[in-house]
Amino acid sequence: FTMLFPFLARGMISRRRVRGPAGSILRCFGSQAPQSGQPNGKWKPNPPRPKVSPFRYDDAAVDMDSDRPLRVHNFPDFIEKWSVRMFYNCGIAITAGAAASIAYLSVSPVFAAPVALYWYIGYRDMRTTSPIRRNFPVIGNIRFLCETIRPEIQQYFIEKDSDGRPFTRLERQIVYRRAKRLSENEPFGTKYNVYETGYEWTAHSMFPTFVPEEHRRHLIGSSQCTQPYSASLLNISGMSYGALSKNATLALNRGARLGNFYHNTGEGGVSPWHLKPGGDVVWNVGTGYFGCRNKETGKFCPDNFRAMATKDQIKMIEIKLSQGAKPGHGGILPASKLTAEIAEIRGVKMGADVHSPPRHTAFSTPTEMLQFAAQLRELSGGKPVGIKLCIGYPVEFAAIVRAMVDTGIRLDFITVDGGEGGTGAAPQAFSNHVGAPLREGLTLVHDMLVGANLRQEVSVICSGRIISAFDMVRAFALGADVCNSARAMMLALGCIQALKCDTNRCPTGITTQDESLMQGLVPREKSYYVQNFHERTMESAMELVGAAGFDDPGKFPRRAICRRVSSEKSMRLDELYPVVQPGALFTPGAAPAKLEQTYVAGAEQTA
């Protein structure tokens, strides 16, 4: 009461509720500094509030007597009129009240602790660089407290089921339910607005069928590959150890072993935690060459690569050109998450952010890249070797296709990462505005390979916001053979979308190296969640394929997916993205004009 007394006094005076001697006493605590128009510094009551029109003009209330716009807010007067002077006045008042209470009312001296805290916070605020704290000592911190808790308040109490970014509550909920093997049935119909622009659905057949087991996996490997790999249609996308915790990496790889699908290492290299559970591993070789670099020069080392790539658990090699979260920027591991163990695995120094360069040093042209891929295939003993990229300039990908045609060297697979992808830290401009989204990138890659008669040898893998069975089916329709998912797997581990991936303070222990947080994630338990999510999502996707009348996801056509382009009109995907016939790029006029022009222009960048 002693601390709040000055504020109550000001509030009562401003509303002229107290008069006479009592009002005089209250005004001693609640008075303001003398203002112009107040002779001799005497207190002058506030004028009566003007009448306010119930109508608003330009979103502002209007004084009916003077047509003067009034401020429209809900802040109490004492907040806006708070100042350094008020801070001192109130501080003196509560200090005197606390001293009197201790001296005359035998109150415990502990009662003085809030008073001391008040003075400490106030003096600290007046010496900061924040203008809010300097101008409004103590109470200015309320603003920063609200900013801190705003995301949680927004997520738990304000946003609707269909709101939330990057994943809505509906999308997160279906992952949680599948991971825990709970019912995912939805009562009372869809919650989506089916007439909203962008809404998509799949056509169904009057004669649905069933997808057999042999069509639920895809064989990856060209004619130049001697150890092709049979991959599940849904797998774990690239997430580095370092960006993820040890326990998260163990849980993911053990889940991959239980569910018989692969786990992509991310560009951080192969760690012991990728190998210990025994799951299939796809080694992502990034621009930093982590795990296969010369520690002195930082460049690619063939001997180090061979030693790791020939292990039985390594099933494929993926050369990372770019990624959806930050294409053209390289990778970042914040120094706060760099441990001695990670530094040893990657061959880097402690104490600084670990950057992967934006480009490779082992090659600089499409032809040299294919030669490098052929070298890796030989060093690994004939295992599938491919590239991962987010599409930027279409003509640059056309140059890669032309180089395959001209040199005869084949990639075994191409992973297309959408610009909407991303699991860790990325500069905002790159994350939001660089790189083609998955649908455009995937369509270009598939159509270019089909038109150049390479599609039968080069498998296409896609990643970028793949979370539901419908996401997988749509990707199959656009040309993907296999889907990778990263954030859905994180949600299966227990991620709550706290958006603290780059702070080392992930509350679920997934993206942190803090042992106290990491211990909350039990790898053995969470590995079953990963397995469950994979199993039930695969089953749901196969049911969708069968409902459309197809027994092979590889034959799922674009015409089976419809998209609403306005409230009155919808179009099939084959109308939005015309189907290209095999070899059409070798016959003038046979392929869509834009695709043909891009392929022709790619010849200039092949060398």
N, C-alpha and C positions, 0 to 999 in steps of 0.2 A: 504494500500500500504506500509505503514511503517513497518508492521509486516511481510509482504511477501517479502520485498525488499532483505534481506540477502539471502533468498532461491533462488530468481530469479538471484541474482548475482552469486551464486555458479553454478546454472544451465548454465548460459551463459558462465562463465569462463571454465567450464568443456568441453564445446563444442567449445571453442576458437573462439567465434563469435565476441568478443570485443577486440580490440587492441589499442595501443597508450595510451594517458592520460586517456581516459574513462575506458580502461581496468585496468589501475593501480588503479583508484578509486574503481572500483567494486571488485578488488582483495583484497582491504583492509577489505571488509566485508565477502568475500567468501573464504579467504585463510584458509589453514589447518595448523595444527601444523607441525613444521619442521620434516622431516623424514630422515632416513639414505639415503645417496646419494644426499642430497640437501645441499650443503655447505653453511655455514653462514646463514642457515635458509631462503635463498632466494627461491622465488616461482619458481617452475619448471613446465612447462605446461605438461599436460597429453600426453603420446605418442599417435600416431594415432591408431585408432582401427584396429586390425588385420582382415584380410579377413576371412570370415567364410564360411565353406562349406555348401551348401544347404542340404547335406546329414547328417543324424544323426546316431550316433553309441551309443547304450545303452542309448538312450533318452537324449544325450548331444550333443551340438554343438561342432565342432572340428575346431581348428585353423589350416588352411591349411599350414601355414609356419612351425609350430613346432609340429603338431599333439597333442597339449595340449588341453584337454577338457576345454571349457568355461562354466561359470555358465549361466544357462538359466533362466531368471526371468524378471519381468517387473517393478521391483522397481526402482524409481529414485535414482541416486547416493547419494543425500543428505540424504535419509532415512537410507541407510546402513552405511553411514559415520557419521551419527549423534552421538553425544557423550555428556557427561556432559560439556566438554569444549565448544562444539558448542552451547549448551544450554546457557551458560554464555555469549558467544560472541553475540549471537542473542538477548539475553535479554538486554545486554548493548546497542546494536544498536537500538532496538525498543524503549527502554526507552529514549535514547537521541533524537530519532526522535519525540517521543510524546512530550517531554519537549520543544523541539524547536518549534513544531507546536503550542503548547499552548502559548508559550512566544512571538513568532514573527508573527504568523498567526491568532492570536485571536481565536483559536479553543477552543471549550468548554472543561473544565476540565474533563467532562464525557469521553472524548476520552482516558483518562488515565486508565479507568476501564479495558479494555481488556489487557493492559500491566500488571496491578496488578494481574489479573486473571492468566496470563501467569506465573508470578513469583510464585504465590500461588500453582498452579498445579505442577510446576516443583519441588519446595521444598518438597511438599507432596510426589511426586513420588520418590524422592531420599531417602525418609525415610520409604518406604514400604518394604515388604518382597518379592515383585515381581521383579525378575531379569530383566524382560522386561522394567518395568517402571523405575527401577534404572539405567539401562544402556541407556535408550532412554527417558529421561524426556519429558513430554508433548506429543510428537508424539507417544510414546508407548501406549497411551490410545486409539489410533485408532484401535489397534488390539482388545481390549476388547469391544469397541463399535461395531465392526463388529461381534464379537462373540455373542453379545447381540441381534442384529437384524437378525442374520443369519437364525433362524428358520422361522421367518415371511417372509423373502426374499425367502427362499426355498419353503415355502408353497404357496405363492401367485404368484411368478414369474417364478420359475424354474421347480418344479415337474410337471409331466404329470398327466392326469386324472386318470391313473391307478397306479400312485405312491402314496406315503404317507403311514405312519404307525402311529398307528395301523390300521387306516381305510383310504382307498384311497379316492380321491375326488369323484369318481363315487359313492362309497358307502355312503359317507356323503351327497352327493347331493340328492340321492333317499330318504333319511330320511327327509331332509329339505322339499322336494317337497310334500311328503305325509303328513307331519305335517301341511303344509300350504294349503293343498288340491289343489296343482298345478298339471298340467299335468306331468306325468312321462313317456310319450311316448318318444322313442329314435329314431331320424331320421337317415337314411342312414346306418342302420345295426349296429351290435355289434362292440364295441371297443376292445374286448378281442381277443387275439390270440388263436383261437380254436384248433390249433395244438401244443400248448405249453404243456409240461408235467405238469400234475396237473389240467388241465382244466376239468370241470365236467358239465354234462348236464343230464336232465331227459328225459326218453323215453316218447312218446306220443301215444295215442291210436287212431285208425281210428274211434272209437266209444266213444268219450268223454262223461262224465256224469256230474252230479251236486252233490255237497255235501250238504245234508239237514241240517237244523239248529240243530237237535238233535245230529249230529255227530261233531259239532263245539265246543263242550265242553266235558270234561272228568270227570267222577266221581272218586274221590280219597277217599279211605277208605277200609281197609281190613275187614274180617269177625269179627274182634275184635273191630272195630270202630263203635260207636253208633251214631255219627254225621258226616257222610261222607259229603264231599264238592264237588260241581260241579264247576270245574275250567275251565276258558277259556284256549284255546290252546296256548295263548301268554300272558305273564304277566311281571310285573316289578321285576327284580332280586334284591337280597339283596344289599342295600346301606344305611349305617347308617346315622341317624341324628347326625351331628357333622362332619362327612365327607362331608355331603351335608348341605346346608343352610336351614334355616327354610322355606324360600319361595319356594325352590326347592322341599322340602318334601311336602309342602302343595299342590303345583301344581301337583306332581306325584299322590298323593292320591286322589285328586279331579278328575284327569283324569281317575284313576282306577274306581272311582264311576260312572262317566259318561259312561265309556265303559264297565262296568260290568266285570272287571278282578281284580286280586289281586295284592297287593303291599307288597313285602317282606321288613321287617324292617332293615335287616342287623343285625350284632351282637351288635349294639349300644343300643338295647333295644327299647321298645315302648315309643315314645315321644307323648306329646299332639298334635303335628302337624301331626302324623300318624292317630290320631283318630278324629280330628276336622272336616275334610271334609266328613267323613262317608264312605270311601271306604273300601273294604274287606282287611284285614291285615293278613299276615303270619308272626308269631313271630319267629325270628331267635334267638335261645338261644346258645350263644357262650361260649367259655371257661372262659370268665370273668363273666358270669351269670349276665350281666347288666339288671337291672329291676327285677331280682329275686335272688339277692345275699344278704347274711348277711353282713351288712356294717362293722361289726367288723372283721370278718374272711375272707370275700371275697368269701365264699363258697356258694353253692346252698341253698336257703331257700324255702321250700315247701309252706309256708304260703304266702310269697310274690308272688310266682309263681301263686298260685291258685287265688289270688285277681285279677290278670291281665288276666290270661288265660280264665277265665270264662266270660269275657265280650263278648257280642254278636258279636262285630266287629272282634274279633280274630277268624279266621276260621281254622287255622292249626298251628302246632308247628313244627319247624325245628331245630334239634340239629346239630350245625355246628361242624364237626370234622376237616375240613380243607377247604381252598378255593383256587381257581385257581391262584390268584395273588401271593400268598405267602404260599403255602402248607407247613405245618410243622413249620411255623414261628409264627403263631398267627396274631393278628391285631395290628395296630398302629394308634392312633389319635395324631398328632403333638400337642405339648403344645400351639403353636400359634393359634390353632383352638379350644382350650378348653375354653369354657365360663362357668360362674357360673351356668347357666341353664343346660348345658350339664353335668357338674359335679354332679349336684343334681339328674338328671335323671339316671345317671350311678352309682352314689354312690361312686365317686372317689374324690381325692384331686386335688386342683388347682396347676398350676405352673410346671407340668411335663408331658412328653408324657404319654399317656394312652395305656398300653400294655395289650393285651389279651394273656394269657399264650398259649404256643403251644399245650397243651393237657388239658383234663378235669381232675378235681379232684373228680368228682362224680362217676367215674368208671374208670377201667383200663384194662378190657378185653372185648371181644365181648359179652360174656354172661352177664356181668354186665351192658354193654351198653343197651342191650335189656331189662333188668330189669328196668333200668332207664327210657327208653322209655315207658314201660308199666306204670310206676309210673306217668309220665307226662300225659299220656292218661287218667288215672283215675282222677288226680287232675284237668284236664281241662274239665271234664264232658263227656269224650268219643270222643273228637275231634281227627282228624287225626294227628299222630305224625310220623315224619320221620327223616332222617339224610341227611346232605349235606357233600360231600367229593370230593376231587380231588384224583384220583387213583394214588397211589404210587406203593407199592408192591402188585401185583395181589393176592398173597397168603393171604394177610391180609383181602382183601375183601371176598375171599373165606371162611375165618374163620367166617365172619359175616353171610354168607349164611348158613354155616354148623350149626352155633349156632341157627339160626331160625328153621332149620330142627330138631335139637336135642331138643330144649326147647319148641317148639311149639309157641313161642312168635313171632308175626309178626310186622314188620314195615309197616306203611301204604303207605309210599312213600320213594324213594331215589332220592335225587337231585345230579346229576353228574356235577361237575364244571370242565371245561377244563383248562389246564395249560395256555392257551392263554387269559384267563379272567383277569379282574382287572379294578377297577375304581378309585383307590386312590393311596396312597403311599405304596411302596413295595421295599425292597432291590433288587438291580439290579440282583444279582446272583439268587435269588429265583424267581423273575419275569420272567427271561429269560431261566432258565435251571432246574427248579424243577417242577415236576408234569407231569402226562400224558396229552397230548392234548385231546380235547373233543371226537374226533372220536374214538380213541383207548379206552378211559375210558368208553364211552357210550356203545360201542360194548361189552366190557367185562362184564359190569353190566347186560345188557339185556340178553346176552347169558348164564351167570351164573344163573340168576334167572329162565330162561326158562328151563335150564338143570336140575334144582333142583325142578321143578314143583311149583315155587312160583310166577311166573310172573302174574298169574291171580289175585293174591291178592295184590301184591306190585306194585304200580304205579312208573313210571320212569319219572323224570323231568330233563331237561338238561339246562345248561347255559354255556356261553363261546363264545363270538363273534357271537351271533345270531343277525343279523341285517336285513336280507332280507327274502323274501318269500322262495327263494331257500334254504337258510340256514335252515329254518324250515322243509321243505320237506325232505331234506337230513337227518335231525335229526330224523324225523318220520321213515325213511327207516332203520336207524341204531338201532331203538328201543325205541325212546322217545315217551311218551304220551303227554307231555306238554313241552313247551319251555319258558324259562325265559330270559329276556334281560335287561341289565343295561345301557351299554354305548349308545345303540341306543335310549333309553329313554332320556338320557342326551342330545344327539344330537337333539332330538325332542324339548327339552326345550330351545335349542339355543346354545349348546356347540359348540365351533369353533375348538376344538382339539388344544388348546393353550398349553397343557401339563404342566399346573401350578396347578394341583389338590392338591399338597401337600404344596403349598407356602402361602395359604390363600390370594392369589392375583388373583383368577379366574376372568377374565374380564367380564364374563357373569353372575356372581353372583350365580353360581350353587354350587361350592365346596369351599365356603368361609364363614366365620363368620363376615366379615367386613360389617357393616351396609351400608356404602357408596357404596359398590359394590352390595350388596344384593338387594338394592332398585330398581336396574335396571331390576330385574326379577319380573314380575307381575303375581302372582299365578293364578288368575282367567283367564287371557288371555292365559298363557302357558298350563293350564290344557286342553284346547281345542286342542292344538297342540299334546299333549300326546294321547288324545282320537282319534284324526284324524290319527295319525301314526298307532296306534293299529288297528283301523278299516280297514284301507286300506291295511296294511300288511297282516292281517288275510284274507281279501277278495282275495288278490293276491295269498296267499298260497293255499286257497281252490280251486282257479281256476287251479293252477298247479296240485293239486291232481286229480281234475276232468278231466283235459286234459290227464292225464295218464290212465284214465279209471277206477278210483276208487271213490266210494262215501263215504269212511270212512278213514280219515288219519291214524287211528289205524291199518288199513290193508295195508298201503302203503309198498310194499316189497322192499328189497334191489336190486332186479334185475331191478328195474325201474330207477336206477341211474347208470350212466356210468362215468368212470374216465379215462383220457388219461394217460397212464404210460410211453409212449414214443411218439415221433413224428409219429411213424408208427403203434402204437398199443394202444388199449383201452380195459378196462375190466369193467365188471359189479361189483357192490359192493358185490353181493353174491359170486362172484369168489374171491374177495379179503378177505371178511369176511364170511366164510361158515356159512350157516344157521344151528342152533342147534334145534333139535326136543325136545318137552316137555318130561322131565324125563330122558333125555339121560345120565345124570351124574350118574344115578343109575344102568345103564347097561354098564358093561365094554366094551369099544371099540365102543360104539354108538356115543360118542361125539368126537370132534376134540381132538387129543392126548394132545396138549398143555393145553387146557382147562381142560381136565380130570386130568392131572397131577397137575395142580394148585389147583383143588378142593380137591384132595386127600391130598395134602400138607397142606391145610387149617385146617385139623383136629388137627394138632399139636398146633395151636394157638387159638383154640376155647375157652378153659377153662379160 
